[in-house]
Amino acid sequence: CFVGSGVPVVPRARGAVARRRVAATRIRRGGAATWRSCAAETAAVDTNAGEFATTTRKVERLYDTYPFPPDPLIDEEPIGYNWRWHYPSAYAFCTGRAPDGGADGAKPLRILDAGCGTGCGTEYLVHLNPGAEVTALDLSASALKVARERIERSCGKEGVERVTFEHRSIFDIGDVPGQFDHINCVGVIHHTPDPLRALRALADKLAPGGILHIFVYALYGRWEIMLMQRALRLLQKSDKSAGDFTRGVDLARRVFATLPEGNRLKEREKSRWAQENQRDSTFADMYLHPQEIDYTVASVFELIDASGLEFVAFSNPRNFDLSRLLKDDAELLATAEALPEREKLELVELLDPESVTHFEFFLTKPPLRVTDWNDDSLLRSASATISPCIHGWPGNMIFDRDYYPLALTATQRAFLDAVHAAEGNPFPVGAALDSSGANTDCVRALVRDSVIMLHENN
């Protein structure tokens, strides 16, 4: 499973108790499962405890066999920059402004990497958030062993001392002390027997005003994967190799090699997934996973609404921009834009399923105050810093946090030069406006494009 910049993150699960299934019923289809809406909340009828534990053991065995992600260990800082793992950038995305400091401006920032796998995300969380206390939790002992070595080699003694490694299930997270300001849980809950219960467990560990980044698979964009998963289960049932992931990888590769050219499943694998699936661990995670639930826009929001948390935003908003699909017909675009917000998101999913292979989004536990900077006097009273997530600065052509090119106007460049002169310290917006000749709309555009972060001056 992949997020944002394409850095893979591993899912995990364990535990057993009853739960409530709110407004959604899971329908198993081979290995994967989909969701259908229900009219009302169902009674607390639950996965059998034995089945729950059996599924958990299968998931653990997969990742002990193939620790995931398989990214190589390095003796330097990780390559690239995923802003979702940089707390100030993620917080600014959610609230419109930079955080004051730690959770309350004094205590160290606390970050949880729930389902850390081999530590690829943990590595970034440690590097990008100096001074933060990071807890890395995973079900697989083999994956955690790799994660610990990764942090030791990449982050050094100081980094390792800031990380606490927890060998436990997401369902046992209640035993981890305290709450967290930032929780990263990417590619995890959709591989548990009970995603809602897993999300609620995370909600309990999220501090008020904290942010939680979640990633789950999408049904329509992974349709061919689901079909292959089901086919492989039938074949492994026939040759009595069910549960043997090594034999399963060999079997799956033989199936793809044997299918005729033009076969829909084979073509989708070649065009979308083959490069990353060269490694057996990635291939097994995709096609042989013993537990997977895929979502639609509707079922994602059913899950969120039942969790007790509040939706903030998708962290890949460009993907859900209707104009990229309907811009050539202004009337049709206007008709689509008139839909309620969730139905607009659903429309993108239906019209362009290949682009929606997953859902990634931020949730929060209220209260989370949002600043929109529409008031000119409030904006002028703020201070600005240049985002560490942009690339190519200083220069007139830069790349934004998602590596999209952005050409700066002369006025924008002059404003940024004034901010840049502060050498990373917040610089008064009013002073930068006066010296550059820029107007407040210019500043708002830079905020919208995440080129700068604004700091409130109380």
Helices and strands as residue ranges (DSSP letters): E 2-3, E 7-8, E 24-29, E 32-37, H 49-65, G 83-85, H 87-95, E 110-114, H 120-128, E 133-138, H 141-161, E 163-167, G 170-175, E 180-186, G 189-191, H 195-205, E 206-217, G 220-222, H 223-238, H 245-258, H 264-268, I 269-273, G 276-278, H 280-287, E 292-293, H 297-307, E 310-314, G 317-320, H 323-326, H 330-337, H 341-351, G 353-355, E 358-364, H 376-381, E 383-386, E 397-399, E 405-407, H 410-420, E 427-428, H 429-436, H 440-448, E 452-455
